[in-house]
Structures are given as structure tokens and as C-alpha cells.
Amino acid sequence: MSTTRTRKRRASRVEQNVISSLGGRRTFNSGAGDEKGDGRVAQRYTKQDGVVTPTELWTIRMESKTTSATQYRLRAADFHDLWVAAAAAAEIPVFHIQLCTMTAPVDFAVVQSGLGDELFGVKPRCNLYKSTYGVSLSSWAELSQAKYISFGLELRLPGRSAMKQYDLVLCGFHHLRQAMGAK
């Protein structure tokens, strides 16, 4: 049985490994201060057709979630919080999810479809929007057949009747690393 301290320590290690695998840095105290998000990655290179070339500088703001369960429910409000912080700094939001099962951990990345267009050369769009999306081991099985899964999240903004919709792409984290030309 794991304690709160061991879970937090493990989550901290996962954050460090994931963000450093993209060549980024962790934010102080997992973004509890002014700098929201678990880490930031400045992308200086891109990989296309196996060739790594310099590119314009763009920065990713990453949030990482780890669970020992076989599924994680991504809420629209969680992605919206990351998106607001990233948009304020002209950055790209990326949500990392790790399912730590009894076997090897399974890593997912959730990106907006615009980044999916750029990284994977596809134009996924969603017609059905929900307030939550379940990421599970069955999602991993689906990703073995395709590089990505399109889905949509929708959030009713407080005090308004307007809805904020996000067209998102779920992919294996290794696909994101490969597309970015990271180690």
C-alpha cells in the first residue's frame, strides 16, 4: 500500500523524467506559484522525414498526471486551466498522463489538434464534445493501430452561457517525443 509521500515522490520522478526526455525543465513546486504547469520545453529543432533541422522557437507548457489506476478521467476544467496558463505566455499546452499498472507504465500525451496537424500531418476534428474523457489501457490498444485518437472537451465558462470547446488529440507519449525529435 502506498502512502501519500511515496505517491508524491513517484509523481515528482515521473514529471522529471518526462520533461527531461523532451529537453525541458521542471517548474518550481510543480507550478504552485506564478508559473503554472509542471514543466516547460523550448522546442528549437524539428524532425521531418528523419532529418533534424532548426526551427522557430516555440515553447510547450506541460502538465503531468500519474495514477496507479487503469484509467484517468481528463476533465475539461483541467485542460482549460493548462490552456489559460499556456495562452497567457504564448505557449502550447501538452497534458501528459501516465497509467502505472502492475506491468510497465503507459504514457499518453494530449495535445490540441493544431499541434497534431503540425507533428503528425493529420487534420483530426471532433464532432462530439464532452466535459470529460476517459484515458485507459483500451486507449493504448487503439493507439497500437493508429497514431492518434481525436476527441473533444467542452467547458461551460463560469458566469457565462458560452461554451469553450477544445479539439484534442490523444497519442502515445513516445509519438510526441519522436515527432519533436527528442531523445
Sine and cosine of phi, psi and omega as CSV:
sin_phi,cos_phi,sin_psi,cos_psi,sin_omega,cos_omega
0.00,0.00,0.77,-0.63,-0.04,-1.00
-1.00,-0.05,0.58,-0.82,0.03,-1.00
-1.00,-0.05,0.17,-0.99,0.03,-1.00
-0.86,0.51,-0.64,0.77,-0.03,-1.00
-0.90,0.44,-0.69,0.72,-0.01,-1.00
-0.94,0.34,-0.57,0.82,0.06,-1.00
-0.90,0.43,-0.69,0.72,0.01,-1.00
-0.91,0.40,-0.64,0.77,0.02,-1.00
-0.90,0.44,-0.69,0.73,0.02,-1.00
-0.90,0.44,-0.70,0.72,0.02,-1.00
-0.87,0.49,-0.63,0.78,0.02,-1.00
-0.90,0.43,-0.65,0.76,0.05,-1.00
-0.90,0.43,-0.67,0.75,0.01,-1.00
-0.89,0.47,-0.72,0.69,0.04,-1.00
-0.82,0.57,-0.76,0.66,-0.03,-1.00
-0.87,0.49,-0.73,0.69,-0.03,-1.00
-0.90,0.44,-0.70,0.72,-0.05,-1.00
-0.92,0.39,-0.73,0.68,-0.06,-1.00
-0.94,0.34,-0.65,0.76,0.03,-1.00
-0.94,0.35,-0.46,0.89,0.04,-1.00
-0.91,0.41,-0.35,0.94,0.07,-1.00
-0.99,-0.14,0.00,1.00,0.01,-1.00
0.99,0.10,0.38,0.92,-0.05,-1.00
-0.97,-0.24,-0.19,-0.98,0.02,-1.00
-0.74,-0.67,0.49,-0.87,0.05,-1.00
-0.98,0.19,0.50,-0.87,0.11,-0.99
-1.00,0.04,0.46,-0.89,-0.02,-1.00
-0.87,0.49,0.74,-0.67,0.09,-1.00
0.83,0.56,0.58,0.81,0.00,-1.00
0.81,0.59,0.57,0.82,0.08,-1.00
0.98,0.20,0.36,0.93,-0.02,-1.00
-0.96,0.29,-0.26,0.97,0.00,-1.00
-0.99,-0.11,-0.69,-0.72,-0.03,-1.00
-0.95,0.30,-0.52,0.86,-0.07,-1.00
-1.00,-0.07,0.99,-0.12,-0.07,-1.00
-0.97,0.26,0.40,-0.92,0.00,-1.00
0.99,-0.15,0.32,-0.95,-0.03,-1.00
-1.00,0.08,-0.43,0.91,-0.02,-1.00
-0.24,-0.97,0.20,-0.98,0.01,-1.00
-0.69,-0.72,0.61,-0.79,-0.03,-1.00
-0.76,-0.65,0.87,-0.49,0.10,-1.00
-1.00,0.01,0.86,-0.52,-0.05,-1.00
-1.00,-0.06,0.93,-0.37,-0.02,-1.00
-0.96,-0.27,-0.25,0.97,-0.05,-1.00
-0.71,-0.70,0.41,-0.91,0.08,-1.00
-0.75,-0.66,0.41,-0.91,-0.01,-1.00
-0.87,-0.49,0.86,-0.50,0.02,-1.00
-0.68,-0.73,0.79,-0.61,-0.05,-1.00
0.81,0.59,0.60,0.80,0.05,-1.00
0.98,0.18,0.03,1.00,-0.03,-1.00
-0.94,-0.33,0.80,-0.60,0.03,-1.00
-1.00,-0.03,0.82,-0.57,-0.02,-1.00
-0.74,-0.67,0.48,-0.88,0.07,-1.00
-0.90,0.43,0.50,-0.87,-0.01,-1.00
-0.65,-0.76,0.11,-0.99,0.10,-0.99
-0.90,0.43,0.54,-0.84,-0.03,-1.00
-0.96,0.28,0.82,-0.58,0.16,-0.99
-0.67,-0.74,0.48,-0.88,-0.12,-0.99
-0.88,-0.48,0.65,-0.76,0.06,-1.00
-0.98,-0.20,0.69,-0.72,0.16,-0.99
-0.95,-0.30,0.84,-0.54,-0.13,-0.99
-0.91,-0.43,0.65,-0.76,0.16,-0.99
-0.89,-0.45,0.72,-0.69,-0.05,-1.00
-0.86,-0.51,0.74,-0.67,0.05,-1.00
-0.82,-0.57,0.69,-0.72,0.00,-1.00
-0.80,-0.60,0.68,-0.73,0.04,-1.00
-0.61,-0.80,0.48,-0.88,0.07,-1.00
-1.00,0.00,-0.04,1.00,0.02,-1.00
-0.98,0.21,0.21,-0.98,0.01,-1.00
-1.00,0.05,0.00,1.00,0.07,-1.00
-0.48,-0.88,0.37,-0.93,0.05,-1.00
-0.73,-0.68,0.72,-0.69,0.01,-1.00
-0.99,-0.16,0.95,-0.31,0.04,-1.00
-0.99,0.15,0.87,-0.49,0.00,-1.00
-1.00,-0.04,0.55,-0.83,0.04,-1.00
-0.85,0.52,-0.61,0.79,-0.01,-1.00
-0.89,0.45,-0.60,0.80,0.02,-1.00
-0.91,0.41,-0.71,0.71,0.02,-1.00
-0.93,0.38,-0.61,0.79,0.00,-1.00
-0.87,0.49,-0.69,0.73,0.03,-1.00
-0.86,0.52,-0.70,0.72,0.04,-1.00
-0.90,0.43,-0.68,0.73,-0.02,-1.00
-0.88,0.47,-0.69,0.73,0.00,-1.00
-0.87,0.49,-0.73,0.69,0.00,-1.00
-0.90,0.44,-0.66,0.76,0.00,-1.00
-0.93,0.37,-0.68,0.74,-0.02,-1.00
-0.90,0.44,-0.59,0.81,0.01,-1.00
-0.89,0.45,-0.46,0.89,-0.01,-1.00
-0.95,-0.30,0.22,0.97,-0.03,-1.00
0.83,0.56,0.73,0.68,0.00,-1.00
-0.89,-0.46,0.15,-0.99,-0.02,-1.00
-0.96,-0.26,0.83,-0.56,0.00,-1.00
-0.98,0.18,0.71,-0.70,0.09,-1.00
-0.73,-0.69,0.79,-0.62,-0.01,-1.00
-0.96,-0.29,0.88,-0.48,0.02,-1.00
-0.98,-0.19,0.72,-0.70,0.02,-1.00
-0.79,-0.62,0.77,-0.63,0.07,-1.00
-0.86,-0.51,0.84,-0.55,0.10,-0.99
-0.99,-0.12,0.90,-0.44,-0.03,-1.00
-0.99,-0.17,1.00,-0.01,0.01,-1.00
-1.00,0.02,-0.10,-0.99,0.01,-1.00
-0.91,0.41,-0.44,0.90,0.06,-1.00
-1.00,-0.04,-0.49,-0.87,-0.02,-1.00
-0.92,0.38,0.55,-0.83,0.04,-1.00
-0.91,0.40,0.48,-0.88,-0.01,-1.00
-0.89,-0.45,0.83,-0.56,-0.07,-1.00
-0.94,-0.33,0.76,-0.65,0.04,-1.00
-0.87,-0.49,0.38,-0.92,0.16,-0.99
-0.78,-0.62,0.66,-0.75,0.10,-1.00
-0.90,-0.44,0.85,-0.53,0.00,-1.00
-0.77,-0.64,0.35,-0.94,0.09,-1.00
-0.94,0.33,0.45,-0.89,-0.10,-0.99
-0.88,0.48,-0.45,0.89,0.05,-1.00
-0.88,0.48,-0.66,0.75,0.06,-1.00
-0.94,0.33,-0.57,0.82,0.09,-1.00
-0.87,0.49,-0.63,0.77,0.07,-1.00
-0.84,0.54,-0.75,0.67,-0.07,-1.00
-0.94,0.34,-0.67,0.74,-0.09,-1.00
-0.99,0.16,-0.62,0.78,-0.11,-0.99
-0.95,-0.32,-0.10,0.99,0.02,-1.00
0.93,0.36,0.47,0.89,0.00,-1.00
-0.83,-0.56,0.33,-0.95,0.03,-1.00
-0.85,-0.53,0.95,0.31,0.00,-1.00
-0.96,0.27,0.68,-0.74,0.07,-1.00
-0.69,-0.73,0.46,-0.89,-0.06,-1.00
-0.91,-0.43,0.58,-0.81,0.06,-1.00
-0.96,-0.29,-0.30,0.95,-0.04,-1.00
-0.89,-0.46,0.83,-0.55,-0.02,-1.00
-0.92,-0.40,0.68,-0.74,0.01,-1.00
-0.78,-0.62,0.21,-0.98,0.03,-1.00
-1.00,0.10,-0.31,0.95,0.06,-1.00
-0.63,-0.77,0.34,-0.94,0.07,-1.00
-0.65,-0.76,0.77,-0.63,-0.02,-1.00
-1.00,0.01,0.86,-0.51,0.08,-1.00
-0.98,-0.22,0.82,-0.57,-0.09,-1.00
-0.61,-0.79,-0.02,-1.00,0.05,-1.00
-0.91,0.42,-0.48,0.88,0.07,-1.00
-0.93,0.37,-0.49,0.87,0.11,-0.99
-0.88,0.47,-0.63,0.78,0.02,-1.00
-0.90,0.45,-0.63,0.78,0.04,-1.00
-0.90,0.44,-0.65,0.76,0.05,-1.00
-0.89,0.46,-0.62,0.78,-0.03,-1.00
-0.95,0.32,-0.27,0.96,0.09,-1.00
-0.95,0.32,-0.37,0.93,0.03,-1.00
-1.00,-0.03,-0.52,0.85,-0.03,-1.00
-0.70,-0.71,0.31,-0.95,-0.02,-1.00
-0.98,0.19,-0.37,0.93,-0.10,-1.00
-0.48,-0.88,0.31,-0.95,0.12,-0.99
-0.79,-0.62,0.79,-0.61,0.03,-1.00
-1.00,0.01,0.62,-0.78,0.11,-0.99
-0.41,-0.91,0.21,-0.98,-0.02,-1.00
-0.78,-0.62,0.61,-0.80,0.10,-0.99
-0.88,-0.47,0.57,-0.82,-0.05,-1.00
-0.72,-0.69,0.69,-0.72,-0.05,-1.00
-0.73,-0.68,0.79,-0.62,0.13,-0.99
-0.99,0.16,0.85,-0.52,-0.03,-1.00
-0.96,0.28,0.67,-0.74,-0.04,-1.00
-0.87,0.50,0.71,-0.71,0.05,-1.00
0.97,0.25,0.09,1.00,-0.02,-1.00
-0.73,-0.68,0.36,-0.93,0.08,-1.00
-1.00,-0.03,-0.09,1.00,-0.05,-1.00
-0.97,0.26,0.47,-0.89,0.05,-1.00
-0.92,-0.40,0.65,-0.76,0.10,-1.00
-0.98,-0.20,0.83,-0.56,-0.02,-1.00
-0.91,-0.41,0.63,-0.77,0.03,-1.00
-0.84,-0.54,0.83,-0.56,0.18,-0.98
-1.00,0.03,0.88,-0.47,-0.12,-0.99
-0.83,-0.56,0.32,-0.95,0.03,-1.00
-0.78,-0.62,0.78,-0.63,0.12,-0.99
-0.98,-0.19,0.78,-0.62,0.02,-1.00
-0.63,-0.78,0.25,-0.97,0.12,-0.99
-0.93,0.36,0.64,-0.76,-0.04,-1.00
-0.87,0.50,-0.53,0.85,0.03,-1.00
-0.90,0.44,-0.53,0.85,0.06,-1.00
-0.91,0.40,-0.64,0.77,0.04,-1.00
-0.90,0.44,-0.71,0.71,0.03,-1.00
-0.87,0.50,-0.71,0.71,0.00,-1.00
-0.89,0.45,-0.70,0.71,-0.04,-1.00
-0.91,0.42,-0.51,0.86,0.01,-1.00
-1.00,0.07,-0.11,0.99,-0.01,-1.00
0.96,0.28,0.41,0.91,-0.02,-1.00
-1.00,0.08,0.21,-0.98,-0.02,-1.00
-0.95,0.31,0.00,0.00,0.00,0.00
